[in-house]
Amino acid sequence: MTNPPPPSLGYSVTVTPSNPDSSTPQPVKNSAPPPTMLPGAPRFPPPKLQQDQIPSPFFRNPNLLSPANGVRSPVPHLSTPPGPPVFKSPVRPAAVPFRTSPATPQPIAFSSGSTLPTSSPPHFSNGSVELQHQVPLATEDSTLVNESLCALFSAHKVLKQKKLTNVPSLGFGALFSPGREIFPGPQILQRDPHRCHNCGAYANLYCKILLGSGQWQCVICRKLNGSEGEYVAPSKEDLRNFPELSSPIVDYVRTGNKRPGFIPVSDSRMSAPVVLVIDDCLDEPHLQHLQSSLHAFVDSLPPTARIGIILYGRTVSVYDFSEESMASADVLPGDKSPIQESLKALIYGTGVYLSPMHASKEVAHKIFSSLRPYKSNIAEALRDRCLGTAVEVALAIIQGPSAEMSRGVVKRNGGNSRIIVCAGGPNTYGPGSVPHSFSHPNYPHLEKTALKWMENLGREAHRNNAVVDILCAGTCPVRIPVLQPLAKASGGVLVLHDDFGEAFGVNLQRASSRASGSHGLLEIRCSDDILITQVVGPGEEAHVDTHETFKNDNALCIQMLSVEETQSFALSMETKGDIKSDCVFFQFTVLYANIYQADISRVVTVKLPTVDSVSAYLESFQDEVAAILIAKRTLLRAKNHSDAMDMRGTIDERIKDIALKFGSLVPKSKLHRFPKELSALPELLFHLRRGPLLGSIVGHEDERSVLRNLFLNASFDLSLRMVAPRCLMHREGGTFEELPAYDLAMQSDTAVVLDHGTDVFIWLGAELAADEGRSAAALAACRTLVEEITELRFPAPRILAFKEGSSQARYFVSRLIPAHKDPPYEQEARFPQLRSLTTEQRTKLKSSFIHFDDPSFCEWMRSLKVVPPEPS
């Protein structure tokens, strides 16, 4: 696999910086003695390292034993600092069966969201080969429906009739998470795989084997292939000794050395450095919080981690770790891209700009303590920040002398390097910058130029195996549209924070510690009957010369921007015609270099049966997966506020069309009955319609844009939480009961946790808050629960706690369905917990609601001339 040649980026190192105070391009050494730590800025305690973490028995449901969207890696994980003791009481099951997310650890993520042209050319097949002694390894009626795998399908069966399968309002597809950790782990093979010579598919447990000759029939193109005698066996049972013929998921591993079973783990995991690029234009309150986060970040790093520190304002300061007695930096001008002579002087000089933590932790602390607040009396938005130049310098530092090597030489780090930008304002100086004011007469053109430059810089980072994460904080607008292309094109993520405090510090730690592979390529092969029509996710269409070619290889190939547990691809599929066979096959192959410098080929094979019955097809539907696929297709088109409003209308039309195509007409009425097999789908889409992704909950369009980009690449679990919040009510004894996310949960004597993916709310009822003892115990239990369910989530969510009636409570109320507007019988049917309340409590609850125009779920459904489905 080779990478495409890098295009010209338009920011070569031949430009001479214009600095009136400097007659030479050589870096200027700037030293400052390390002052004491600023007062009022306490450091975060270093988070606890948890290597053999046992899931807390909060939940009885086995699906809830692990964090809803954890990011797991081979290194110890960091918990959110600090927290109360872990409670051991389980979550009480909901009053009625209420579907929760399948919560084996899922990837989250982040960042592209582009539609890929994916129409595959037709497959060629001579039909099935009828041979004697041909043994299927899996039974004919076996179906791979395993929610712990990387692939989640919207239905576990495929309808044979093309007309109904391809109904666009419902659709069929899958979510695939390439970097998802599998429990138990996949079978590992350290040898070359057997592949179909015709289409390139891999041998798998669904292949038919000729026992006498060892030949195997490809499930994708049905052609016969040899195995060089390896599959010759006296019986079918003997073939089970081959992992690829007994397991639906296998990893082929090449370690690049001649020692069998050896995977280098000592220093290679940390050989990819982390470079912090820090805004030098912060006011004192923000700087104090940032210093606390940076100190805690350094304390959390393992001894072998390599780190670099760069500051940017009007100039770029690259800190030198060789100076142990003071904070010392080489300074480059920020108005132009760094020239070749300046970079050579930096890289080949005596300074140490990337250093392992065991040798430089104290130096790093001195550097952070030496930072000073912005002195000039200039508004935040008007300060000069050369963010683009600083990232260019960071890339040069990471490349080091290898930048002088031939393009044909590939430098192999242990996974992707990370550049983490800590930004408090927009890029307004140097390349990729925009004017300080939107009123600038040429602003639209300059913004367009900056967007393109930032995207090219992101692509350059990706070519050099560097991921750029941008963590923004503070009150100054950072011009999200300009910064987003940089993170997106490199495979990184852009996250907004209210300040540089605890949540920022946690995300700083998790951004650097999450495992990341490189050189990723995703190949998807399907049976001839299936056509992939759209892909949404963090990648782009692969060029023909980046993957091996076979005679009739019709695989869809996607070049991945990075390979992390924090990602998924949404695949929309159609059938090319009526399906004649009894089953269809899907094979996903992820090829990448992992953090230990081993080349991995992960092969996942899925078999789904086909059915004639529409009812059987609908019964196999996975409402939550289908809802997320619909949401990702919808959000892809919601590029601005106007588009988002239009997309809300398409959800209405989608509900009506599903009811028309798959439901039934109510006798003596013009209302349609929504299909009972899909009873959970409308409510999930109602949450999408009114939530922060499409609704008006989020105040600023930049914030919605960040959420949209995060959602388009996020794992299934984080995506589900971002669409439909999860509501947990605190009970006496530290237990929690899971309830539908309705405003009926706002009972004055209780505490409620609402997990909405990127935001988690803790609501204390007024009656409970008046009792200090009960209130403190309930709040501690809620905080502990929140820490456990979000411990490995990236980005770490914003956590807000407030009392009933406070101004902040509106953020909580707006995310709950206003079910108090429904008749009492409907309330009890959908929220059975109400039956446990006394008449006095019901009356008190009813009087606590404030009337507003938002419809309830049932009112919305009836406005579409559709009868709300009965709760499942």
Residue, then its C-alpha position, 0 to 999 in steps of 0.5 A: m500500500t502506497n500513499p498518494p504523492p503530496p500535492s503542492l500546498g502553497y506555503s513552501v519554506t521559500v518565503t522570507p519573514s518580514n520582521p523589521d527588528s530582525s535582519t536574519p532568519q536565525p531563531v532568536k533565543n529568549s530566556a526568562p527565569p521561572p517565577t513561582m506558581l501563580p496564586g489562585a491556580p491550584r493544580f489538578p491532582p494527578p488522575k488515578l491510574q487504573q490498569d486492571q479496572i473492574p467495572s463498578p456494579f452500578f448496573r444489573n443489566p450486563n449491557l451497562l457494565s462498561p462506559a457508554n462510549g469508552v476509549r480503551s487503549p493498552v495504557p492505563h486510563l485516566s479517570t476524571p479528577p477528583g471524585p467521591p467514593v465509588f458506590k456499589s449499589p446497582v441501577r434499578p431496572a426501569a419500570v417498563p422495558f426501556r431500551t438502553s444502548p448496547a454498551t460494550p466499549q465503543p469508539i467515539a470520535f471525531s472528525s470528517g463527515s464527508t460523503l464519499p462517492t461509493s457506487s460500486p461497479p457491478h460484480f461478475s460471477n459465474g454463479s455458485v460452483e456445485l462440487q461434491h465433498q464441499v463442506p460449509l463451515a457454518t450451517e446454512d441458517s446460521t447468522l452472525v448477529n453479534e452486537s459486540l462486533c465492529a459492525l452494527f446493522s440496521a436489521h438482522k435480516v434483509l428483505k428480498q424485494k428490492k422495492l421495499t428494501n430500498v424505501p429511502s425513508l427507512g433504509f438499510g445500512a450498517l455502522f462500522s467501527p474499525g478501531r473498536e476493541i473486541f471482547p473477547g479479543p479477536q483471533i490473531l494470526q501471524r501469517d499471510p491470509h488466504r484471499c480470493h484470486n478473483c475479488g480479493a475477499y478473505a477466507n472465512l468461516y462461511c466458506k465452503i471447503l473441498l476437504g480433499s483438495g483444500q480448495w475454498q469457495c469465496v462467499i462474495c464472488r463464489k469463485l473457487n480458490g486454492s489454499e496450497g493444501e493448507y485446508v486439506a483435512p479429514s473432517k469438517e471439525d479439523l478445519r475448526n483449528f484454523p482461526e479464520l475458519s472458526s471466528p467471524i473476526v480475525d487479526y492478521v499481524r506482521t511485526g516487521n521482524k523475524r521473531p515469531g510472536f514478538i511485538p515491540v512494546s517497550d518504547s515504541r508506544m511512546s515514540a510518537p510525540v505530543v506537541l502542545v501549541i499554546d495560545d500566548c494571548l490569554d488574560e490572567p483568569h484564563l491563564q491560571h486555569l490553563q496553567s493548572s490543566l497543563h501542570a496536571f497534564v504533565d503529571s499524568l504522562p508516562p515517563t517514556a512519553r515525549i513532549g514538545i511545547i510551543l507558544y504562539g502570539r505574534t511570534v512562535s516560541v519553541y521551548d528548549f528542554s536542554e535549559e534546566s535552570m530556566a524557561s528558554a525558547d527559540v523565537l520565530p516570526g509568525d507573519k509568514s510560514p517558517i523558511q528553510e534556513s530558520l527550520k534548519a537552524l532550529i532542528y540541527g541546533t543544540g536545542v532539545y525540543l522533544s524530550p521524554m518525560h522522565a528527563s524533562k518533567e521539571v523543565a516542563h513545569k518551569i515552562f508552564s509556571s513562566l507563562r504570563p498573561y497578555k499585557s496590552n489593553i487590546a480586546e481578546a478578538l483583536r489580538d494577533r495570533c499566528l496559530g497556522t505558523a505555530v502548527e507548521v513549526a510543530l510539524a517541522i519539529i516532529q519530522g526533525p531531520s527526516a524532512e531532508m530524506s527522500r519522499g520514498v522513505v516512510k518514517r514509522n512512528g509508534g502510531n500518529s504523533r499528536i499536535i494539541v492546540c490550546a486556543g483562546g481566540p481566532n487565528t488573526y495573524g500570518p498564514g491561514s488567518v482572517p481579519h480581526s473584524f467581520s466588517h472587513p470589506n474583503y472578509p468573505h474572500l480572505e476567509k475562503t483563502a484561510l479555509k483552503w490553507m488550513e485544509n492543506l495544512g491538515r492534509e500535510a499533517h496527515r501525510n506526516n502521520a500527525v493528528v491535530d486536535i484543537l481544544c478551544a476555551g474561553t469567551c472569545p469566538v475562535r472562528i470555528p469554520v476556519l479552524q475546523p478544516l485543520a482538525k478535520a483533514s488531519g484526522g483530529v477533533l475540535v472541541l469547545h469548552d467554557d473555560f480552561g478548567e477541569a473539563f479542558g484539563v481532562n480532555l487534554q489528558r484524554a486527547s494525548s493518551r488515546a491510542s491511534g493507528s496510522h496508514g489506515l485503509l478500509e475495504i468493504r466487500c458485499s454480495d453481488d446483490i448489495l450496493i453501498t450508496q453512501v459513506v459518512g465518516p472520517g475518511e476519503e475515497a482511496h486512490v486506485d494505487t493505494h491498495e492491492t488489485f485483483k482481477n475483479d475486485n469491486a471493493l469500496c476502499i476508504q483512506m482513513l484519516s486515523v484509526e481510533e476507537t473513537q470513530s465509526f463509518a455510517l454505510s447506506m446500502e441498497t439492493k440492486g434487484d430482487i434477491k434470489s439467494d437465502c443469505v447475503f455476505f459482508q466483509f470489512t477489512v481494516l489495514y493499518a499500522n498500530i501503535y506498536q509498529a505492527d501492520i494489522s489486517r482486521v477482517v470482519t465477516v457478516k452473514l445475514p439471512t434474506v426473507d420474503s416476509v415484511s413482518a419478519y424483516l421489520e421484527s429484525f430491525q434495530d431501532e437505535v442503529a437505524a435511528i443513528l444511520i438516519a441521523k447521520r444522513t440527515l446531519l450531513r446535509a444540515k450545514n447551517h441553521s437554515d439547512a437544520m430547519d429544513m432537515r427537521g421537516t424531512i424527519d416529519e416526512r420520513i415518519k409519515d412515509i414509513a407509516l404509509k409504506f409499512g404501517s396500516l390505516v386506522p379503520k374509519s379514520k385518515l390516521h395511519r398506524f406506525p408499524k409496531e415492530l419499529s415502536a422505538l424509532p419515532e421517539l428517537l427521531f423526535h429527540l433528534r428533531r428537537g435536540p441540540l443537533l437540529g433544534s434550537i437548544v444550542g445558542h450559537e451556530d459555531e457550537r452546533s457546527v462543532l457538535r455536528n462534526l463530532f457526531l458525523n464521526a462518533s461511535f454508535d454509543l456516543s452518537l446514540r447519547m447525542v441524539a437521545p439523552r439517557c435519564l437516571m433517577h436517584r433512589e434511596g440507598g444510592t441506586f438509580e432507576e432508568l426512565p424515559a427522558y420525559d419532563l415527568a421525571m422532574q419530581s421535587d423530592t428526587a435527583v435526576v442525571l441526564d446524559h446527553g453525550t457531550d453534556v451531562f446534567i445533575w438536577l436536584g428537586a427543590e424539596l430534596a435540595a432543602d434537606e442538606g443531608r439527603s441533598a449532599a448524599a444524592l449529589a455525591a451519588c450522582r457525581t460518582l455515577v456520572e464519573e463512571i459512565t463518562e470515565l473513558r469518553f472523549p471528548a469528556p462531556r461538560i458536567l452541570a449540576f443545579k437545583e430546580g428553579s435555577s436559571q441553569a435548569r432551563y438547559f436540563v428542561s429543554r432536553l426532556i420531552p414535555a410529556h406533561k401535556d399528554p392525557p394522564y392515561e397516556q402519561e402512565a402508559r409511557f412513564p409507568q413510574l407515575r403510578s407509584l406517586t400519591t394523588e398529592q404528589r401527582t397534583k404537585l408535579k402537575s402544578s410545577f410545569i410551565h406551559f410552552d409551545d413545544p409539542s409532546f411526542c404524542e402531539w407531534m405524531r398526531s400532527l403528522k396524521v400518525v397514531p403514536p406507537e404503543p411503548s415497547 
